Amino acid sequence: MSKLSSITALFVWLSFYWIARLWNALISWKYTRELTSSRVKVQRVLMKYNLDALSLDNSISNFLLGPPKFQDIDIINKRNVCLYYVNDDEAFFVETPPELQIWKSSVSPFYKIAQNSHACSLIRMPLHRFLQFTDSLTDPGDRLSFIMAHGRSGSTILLQVMEKTREVISYSEPEDFEQPFHHFKGKLDPHQKIRIARANAKYACRCSLDENLNGSRVVVKVIWLKVAASFGHFELFRKAFPSANLLLLYRDALPTLSSSLTTFQHTPVMEICSALLGEKTYTRKRVIAMRNDSFISAMYDEHPELQDLIMRTEDPLAILFHSISVTVWSRFRCGNFENELPAVKYEDLMSDKVGNLSIIFQHLGLPLSLVSAGMEAFAIDSHQNTWFSKRKTSSKYMSVLSANNGSPSLVKDLNEVNAIFGIPPLGNELRISNTISTRV
């Protein structure tokens, strides 16, 4: 992306963002009192624009909204209404076209992209009333399963395998599961976090593939980096979903890091910022800015040598990614992690699809007779309808992080991060003890 086109894209997005914020605040001001009434506020989406729906947070500033109307609370129980996000005061929902099942990968492989692209109306209601509403809903219990994964480890295709069975509703990286407390300004105690997370799950699982409510199995793919940053540790996540089936998907470290960096390089936000500032400058500015994030700040406080390494390395982006990944991984692994979070390795799955899908289906409580239908997913582009499939994601990382002929200095710096955390050097095969998949 050229510098001129980057400036144009950034200017258009910022203009829309601030116009939307000012307009939405103006038309909502006179209706503030009505928000606490017995009805929910519904606003038609007049225009929508999101520079990068995958990387940026869900926000009402992605939409230019019409004047509010007030409807009965039953509107949030419609099949084509889904939770957008929650904050200290309110729960936000988007209404999509009634004929569209936005969780399907044919609409978008990523749920939040589908939400931002197909929203027709925004619905908002006080948070306490949303929690009261979900108290009356059935807990999904073991109908709910989570696939927890590092980005670029095959989780998208595995979720689409579930969808192809035609007996599973699948959600790919929904913000209300991955980062349910991201929009909160106040500090939440563990009890509040558990209640909100359970409310989100009960609401997401209220619909089924047929007309009967509370019947279908639901599989949710979440990125464990985001989940760990939001929940803090595995045991709190487990308390929020005590009956859910959990599965960890992982991949050898070098291919994961290489693919993650390649993908991140081609997100619109990264392309624009890199074109304007240069990749190294932008990454180092991110390092400084992220000092304000409590999680990253704690990482630097515990390991001050990490920040020094990021500022002097030849590739700060790679070191930053790897440092955050290792930090979250080391914190998230605690308590009964290995007993309660069986793992599947991507390389195992791709070498023996039928055999390892059978293991996965059995673990998630799905009939083995559905494996053959699920195999259809491997014949399609798992990232269709996204910029992943529309662009050539060529990158220096495919070569500099190659196990055989990669950049010695970069691999040395990455291994310095590993040494700080006491984990084995990169390049060695990764196989964690709770792996249930089998090698050929």
LUMLO-146108 format. One record per residue (C-alpha): residue in three letters; x, y, z. Coordinates in steps of 0.25 Angstrom, whole numbers. Example, Ala and Ser with C-alpha at 12.3 -4.5 7.8 and 13.67 -1.06 7.14 Angstrom:
2
REC, ALA, 49, -18, 31
REC, SER, 55, -4, 29
***
This chain:
440
REC, MET, 0, 0, 0
REC, SER, 6, 13, -4
REC, LYS, 8, 25, 6
REC, LEU, -3, 33, -2
REC, SER, -13, 22, -1
REC, SER, -10, 20, 13
REC, ILE, -13, 34, 17
REC, THR, -26, 34, 9
REC, ALA, -31, 21, 16
REC, LEU, -27, 26, 29
REC, PHE, -33, 40, 27
REC, VAL, -46, 34, 22
REC, TRP, -47, 24, 34
REC, LEU, -44, 35, 44
REC, SER, -54, 45, 38
REC, PHE, -65, 34, 38
REC, TYR, -62, 30, 52
REC, TRP, -63, 44, 58
REC, ILE, -75, 48, 50
REC, ALA, -82, 35, 54
REC, ARG, -78, 38, 69
REC, LEU, -83, 52, 69
REC, TRP, -96, 49, 61
REC, ASN, -99, 37, 70
REC, ALA, -97, 44, 82
REC, LEU, -105, 56, 77
REC, ILE, -118, 48, 74
REC, SER, -116, 39, 86
REC, TRP, -115, 51, 96
REC, LYS, -130, 54, 97
REC, TYR, -134, 39, 99
REC, THR, -124, 36, 111
REC, ARG, -136, 35, 121
REC, GLU, -144, 26, 112
REC, LEU, -132, 16, 112
REC, THR, -135, 12, 126
REC, SER, -150, 9, 123
REC, SER, -156, -5, 121
REC, ARG, -153, -5, 106
REC, VAL, -140, -6, 97
REC, LYS, -135, 5, 88
REC, VAL, -134, 1, 73
REC, GLN, -126, 10, 63
REC, ARG, -126, 7, 48
REC, VAL, -112, 6, 42
REC, LEU, -111, 17, 32
REC, MET, -96, 15, 28
REC, LYS, -85, 6, 33
REC, TYR, -70, 7, 31
REC, ASN, -59, -1, 38
REC, LEU, -45, 0, 34
REC, ASP, -41, -13, 39
REC, ALA, -53, -21, 45
REC, LEU, -44, -33, 49
REC, SER, -33, -25, 57
REC, LEU, -41, -14, 62
REC, ASP, -52, -15, 74
REC, ASN, -66, -15, 71
REC, SER, -72, -1, 73
REC, ILE, -84, 7, 71
REC, SER, -75, 17, 64
REC, ASN, -74, 7, 52
REC, PHE, -89, 11, 49
REC, LEU, -96, 24, 46
REC, LEU, -109, 22, 53
REC, GLY, -123, 27, 51
REC, PRO, -132, 33, 62
REC, PRO, -136, 23, 73
REC, LYS, -149, 15, 74
REC, PHE, -153, 7, 85
REC, GLN, -158, -7, 84
REC, ASP, -162, -18, 94
REC, ILE, -150, -27, 99
REC, ASP, -155, -39, 92
REC, ILE, -147, -33, 79
REC, ILE, -134, -38, 85
REC, ASN, -139, -52, 85
REC, LYS, -141, -52, 69
REC, ARG, -132, -62, 62
REC, ASN, -126, -51, 54
REC, VAL, -121, -43, 66
REC, CYS, -108, -45, 72
REC, LEU, -100, -39, 83
REC, TYR, -89, -29, 78
REC, TYR, -82, -25, 92
REC, VAL, -85, -21, 106
REC, ASN, -79, -10, 115
REC, ASP, -81, -5, 129
REC, ASP, -95, 0, 126
REC, GLU, -101, -6, 113
REC, ALA, -102, -18, 105
REC, PHE, -102, -15, 90
REC, PHE, -107, -24, 79
REC, VAL, -108, -24, 64
REC, GLU, -120, -29, 55
REC, THR, -116, -35, 42
REC, PRO, -125, -39, 30
REC, PRO, -134, -50, 34
REC, GLU, -130, -59, 23
REC, LEU, -116, -59, 27
REC, GLN, -109, -68, 37
REC, ILE, -97, -59, 40
REC, TRP, -89, -70, 47
REC, LYS, -87, -78, 35
REC, SER, -74, -78, 28
REC, SER, -80, -75, 14
REC, VAL, -84, -61, 20
REC, SER, -70, -59, 26
REC, PRO, -60, -68, 33
REC, PHE, -60, -58, 44
REC, TYR, -72, -55, 52
REC, LYS, -69, -41, 56
REC, ILE, -66, -37, 41
REC, ALA, -80, -43, 38
REC, GLN, -86, -35, 49
REC, ASN, -80, -22, 44
REC, SER, -83, -24, 30
REC, HIS, -98, -28, 31
REC, ALA, -103, -20, 42
REC, CYS, -117, -14, 39
REC, SER, -120, -9, 53
REC, LEU, -113, -6, 66
REC, ILE, -121, -10, 79
REC, ARG, -117, -6, 92
REC, MET, -122, -8, 106
REC, PRO, -117, -7, 121
REC, LEU, -107, -18, 124
REC, HIS, -114, -22, 137
REC, ARG, -127, -24, 129
REC, PHE, -119, -33, 119
REC, LEU, -114, -41, 131
REC, GLN, -128, -43, 136
REC, PHE, -133, -47, 122
REC, THR, -122, -58, 121
REC, ASP, -125, -63, 135
REC, SER, -138, -69, 129
REC, LEU, -130, -76, 118
REC, THR, -125, -90, 119
REC, ASP, -111, -93, 122
REC, PRO, -104, -100, 110
REC, GLY, -96, -109, 118
REC, ASP, -88, -119, 110
REC, ARG, -95, -115, 97
REC, LEU, -85, -104, 97
REC, SER, -71, -107, 93
REC, PHE, -59, -98, 91
REC, ILE, -47, -99, 82
REC, MET, -36, -91, 87
REC, ALA, -25, -88, 78
REC, HIS, -13, -79, 75
REC, GLY, -15, -71, 62
REC, ARG, -11, -78, 49
REC, SER, -11, -92, 55
REC, GLY, -23, -98, 47
REC, SER, -34, -94, 56
REC, THR, -42, -87, 44
REC, ILE, -43, -100, 36
REC, LEU, -46, -109, 48
REC, LEU, -58, -100, 52
REC, GLN, -63, -101, 37
REC, VAL, -61, -116, 38
REC, MET, -72, -115, 50
REC, GLU, -81, -106, 41
REC, LYS, -80, -116, 30
REC, THR, -87, -127, 39
REC, ARG, -100, -119, 38
REC, GLU, -102, -122, 52
REC, VAL, -94, -111, 59
REC, ILE, -95, -96, 60
REC, SER, -81, -91, 60
REC, TYR, -76, -77, 64
REC, SER, -62, -72, 59
REC, GLU, -55, -63, 69
REC, PRO, -67, -55, 74
REC, GLU, -63, -43, 82
REC, ASP, -74, -46, 93
REC, PHE, -67, -59, 96
REC, GLU, -52, -56, 94
REC, GLN, -52, -42, 101
REC, PRO, -65, -41, 108
REC, PHE, -60, -30, 118
REC, HIS, -51, -22, 108
REC, HIS, -61, -10, 108
REC, PHE, -62, -9, 123
REC, LYS, -56, 3, 129
REC, GLY, -58, -1, 143
REC, LYS, -51, -13, 150
REC, LEU, -59, -26, 150
REC, ASP, -57, -36, 161
REC, PRO, -57, -51, 157
REC, HIS, -72, -53, 161
REC, GLN, -76, -42, 152
REC, LYS, -67, -47, 140
REC, ILE, -73, -61, 142
REC, ARG, -88, -56, 142
REC, ILE, -85, -48, 129
REC, ALA, -78, -59, 122
REC, ARG, -89, -69, 125
REC, ALA, -100, -59, 121
REC, ASN, -93, -57, 107
REC, ALA, -92, -72, 106
REC, LYS, -106, -75, 109
REC, TYR, -111, -64, 99
REC, ALA, -102, -69, 88
REC, CYS, -107, -83, 90
REC, ARG, -122, -80, 91
REC, CYS, -124, -83, 76
REC, SER, -123, -96, 69
REC, LEU, -122, -101, 54
REC, ASP, -137, -104, 54
REC, GLU, -148, -97, 60
REC, ASN, -147, -103, 74
REC, LEU, -139, -95, 83
REC, ASN, -128, -100, 92
REC, GLY, -125, -112, 84
REC, SER, -113, -111, 75
REC, ARG, -98, -113, 79
REC, VAL, -90, -100, 78
REC, VAL, -75, -100, 76
REC, VAL, -68, -87, 78
REC, LYS, -54, -84, 73
REC, VAL, -46, -74, 82
REC, ILE, -32, -69, 81
REC, TRP, -25, -73, 94
REC, LEU, -17, -60, 94
REC, LYS, -29, -51, 95
REC, VAL, -37, -61, 105
REC, ALA, -25, -61, 114
REC, ALA, -23, -46, 114
REC, SER, -38, -44, 117
REC, PHE, -40, -55, 128
REC, GLY, -26, -55, 134
REC, HIS, -24, -70, 136
REC, PHE, -30, -83, 131
REC, GLU, -37, -86, 144
REC, LEU, -46, -74, 144
REC, PHE, -50, -78, 129
REC, ARG, -53, -92, 134
REC, LYS, -62, -87, 145
REC, ALA, -70, -79, 135
REC, PHE, -72, -91, 127
REC, PRO, -72, -103, 136
REC, SER, -79, -113, 127
REC, ALA, -73, -108, 113
REC, ASN, -64, -117, 105
REC, LEU, -51, -111, 103
REC, LEU, -40, -114, 93
REC, LEU, -27, -107, 90
REC, LEU, -21, -106, 76
REC, TYR, -6, -103, 74
REC, ARG, 5, -104, 64
REC, ASP, 20, -104, 64
REC, ALA, 25, -91, 68
REC, LEU, 33, -86, 56
REC, PRO, 22, -89, 46
REC, THR, 12, -82, 55
REC, LEU, 20, -70, 57
REC, SER, 23, -69, 43
REC, SER, 9, -70, 38
REC, SER, 4, -60, 49
REC, LEU, 14, -50, 45
REC, THR, 11, -51, 31
REC, THR, -4, -50, 33
REC, PHE, -2, -38, 42
REC, GLN, 6, -31, 32
REC, HIS, -5, -31, 22
REC, THR, -16, -26, 32
REC, PRO, -21, -12, 27
REC, VAL, -17, -5, 40
REC, MET, -3, -11, 39
REC, GLU, -1, -8, 25
REC, ILE, -6, 7, 27
REC, CYS, 3, 9, 39
REC, SER, 15, 3, 33
REC, ALA, 14, 11, 20
REC, LEU, 13, 24, 28
REC, LEU, 23, 21, 39
REC, GLY, 31, 9, 34
REC, GLU, 30, -5, 41
REC, LYS, 41, -4, 51
REC, THR, 37, 10, 55
REC, TYR, 22, 6, 56
REC, THR, 25, -6, 64
REC, ARG, 34, 1, 74
REC, LYS, 23, 12, 76
REC, ARG, 14, 0, 79
REC, VAL, 23, -5, 90
REC, ILE, 23, 9, 96
REC, ALA, 8, 11, 95
REC, MET, 5, -3, 100
REC, ARG, 12, 0, 113
REC, ASN, -2, 6, 117
REC, ASP, -8, -8, 116
REC, SER, -8, -14, 129
REC, PHE, -5, -28, 124
REC, ILE, 7, -23, 115
REC, SER, 12, -14, 126
REC, ALA, 12, -26, 136
REC, MET, 20, -34, 125
REC, TYR, 31, -23, 125
REC, ASP, 31, -21, 140
REC, GLU, 34, -36, 142
REC, HIS, 44, -37, 130
REC, PRO, 50, -23, 127
REC, GLU, 60, -29, 118
REC, LEU, 48, -32, 108
REC, GLN, 46, -17, 105
REC, ASP, 61, -15, 103
REC, LEU, 62, -27, 93
REC, ILE, 50, -22, 85
REC, MET, 56, -8, 84
REC, ARG, 70, -13, 79
REC, THR, 66, -26, 71
REC, GLU, 66, -25, 55
REC, ASP, 51, -29, 55
REC, PRO, 43, -23, 67
REC, LEU, 30, -28, 61
REC, ALA, 34, -43, 62
REC, ILE, 40, -41, 76
REC, LEU, 28, -34, 81
REC, PHE, 18, -44, 76
REC, HIS, 27, -56, 82
REC, SER, 28, -49, 95
REC, ILE, 13, -46, 97
REC, SER, 10, -61, 92
REC, VAL, 20, -67, 102
REC, THR, 16, -58, 113
REC, VAL, 1, -61, 112
REC, TRP, 4, -76, 110
REC, SER, 12, -77, 122
REC, ARG, 1, -70, 130
REC, PHE, -11, -77, 125
REC, ARG, -5, -91, 128
REC, CYS, -8, -93, 143
REC, GLY, -17, -102, 152
REC, ASN, -23, -113, 144
REC, PHE, -19, -108, 130
REC, GLU, -13, -121, 125
REC, ASN, -25, -130, 131
REC, GLU, -36, -121, 126
REC, LEU, -31, -116, 113
REC, PRO, -27, -127, 104
REC, ALA, -19, -123, 92
REC, VAL, -19, -126, 77
REC, LYS, -6, -123, 68
REC, TYR, -9, -117, 55
REC, GLU, 2, -125, 48
REC, ASP, -5, -138, 54
REC, LEU, -18, -134, 48
REC, MET, -13, -131, 34
REC, SER, -5, -144, 33
REC, ASP, -17, -153, 37
REC, LYS, -30, -145, 36
REC, VAL, -40, -156, 38
REC, GLY, -33, -162, 49
REC, ASN, -31, -150, 57
REC, LEU, -45, -144, 54
REC, SER, -50, -156, 60
REC, ILE, -43, -153, 73
REC, ILE, -47, -139, 73
REC, PHE, -62, -142, 70
REC, GLN, -62, -153, 81
REC, HIS, -56, -143, 91
REC, LEU, -66, -132, 87
REC, GLY, -78, -142, 88
REC, LEU, -81, -142, 73
REC, PRO, -85, -155, 66
REC, LEU, -74, -161, 59
REC, SER, -84, -163, 47
REC, LEU, -82, -148, 44
REC, VAL, -67, -149, 41
REC, SER, -69, -152, 26
REC, ALA, -78, -140, 25
REC, GLY, -68, -131, 32
REC, MET, -57, -135, 23
REC, GLU, -64, -127, 12
REC, ALA, -58, -114, 18
REC, PHE, -44, -118, 14
REC, ALA, -48, -116, -1
REC, ILE, -51, -102, 0
REC, ASP, -43, -89, 3
REC, SER, -45, -87, 18
REC, HIS, -43, -72, 17
REC, GLN, -52, -69, 5
REC, ASN, -59, -56, 5
REC, THR, -48, -49, 13
REC, TRP, -35, -42, 9
REC, PHE, -27, -54, 13
REC, SER, -32, -61, 0
REC, LYS, -32, -48, -8
REC, ARG, -17, -44, -6
REC, LYS, -4, -51, -8
REC, THR, 1, -52, 6
REC, SER, 15, -53, 2
REC, SER, 25, -49, 13
REC, LYS, 39, -49, 18
REC, TYR, 35, -57, 30
REC, MET, 33, -69, 21
REC, SER, 48, -69, 19
REC, VAL, 55, -63, 31
REC, LEU, 47, -72, 40
REC, SER, 50, -85, 32
REC, ALA, 55, -96, 41
REC, ASN, 66, -99, 32
REC, ASN, 71, -86, 26
REC, GLY, 65, -75, 34
REC, SER, 71, -62, 39
REC, PRO, 81, -67, 50
REC, SER, 81, -53, 57
REC, LEU, 66, -53, 58
REC, VAL, 65, -67, 62
REC, LYS, 75, -64, 73
REC, ASP, 67, -53, 78
REC, LEU, 54, -61, 78
REC, ASN, 62, -72, 86
REC, GLU, 66, -61, 96
REC, VAL, 51, -59, 99
REC, ASN, 50, -74, 101
REC, ALA, 62, -74, 110
REC, ILE, 56, -63, 119
REC, PHE, 43, -72, 121
REC, GLY, 51, -85, 122
REC, ILE, 45, -92, 110
REC, PRO, 52, -100, 99
REC, PRO, 59, -93, 87
REC, LEU, 51, -91, 74
REC, GLY, 53, -101, 63
REC, ASN, 50, -113, 73
REC, GLU, 37, -121, 70
REC, LEU, 27, -116, 80
REC, ARG, 18, -126, 87
REC, ILE, 11, -123, 100
REC, SER, 8, -134, 109
REC, ASN, -8, -133, 108
REC, THR, -8, -136, 93
REC, ILE, -19, -146, 89
REC, SER, -16, -146, 74
REC, THR, -7, -157, 68
REC, ARG, 4, -156, 58
REC, VAL, 4, -165, 46
***
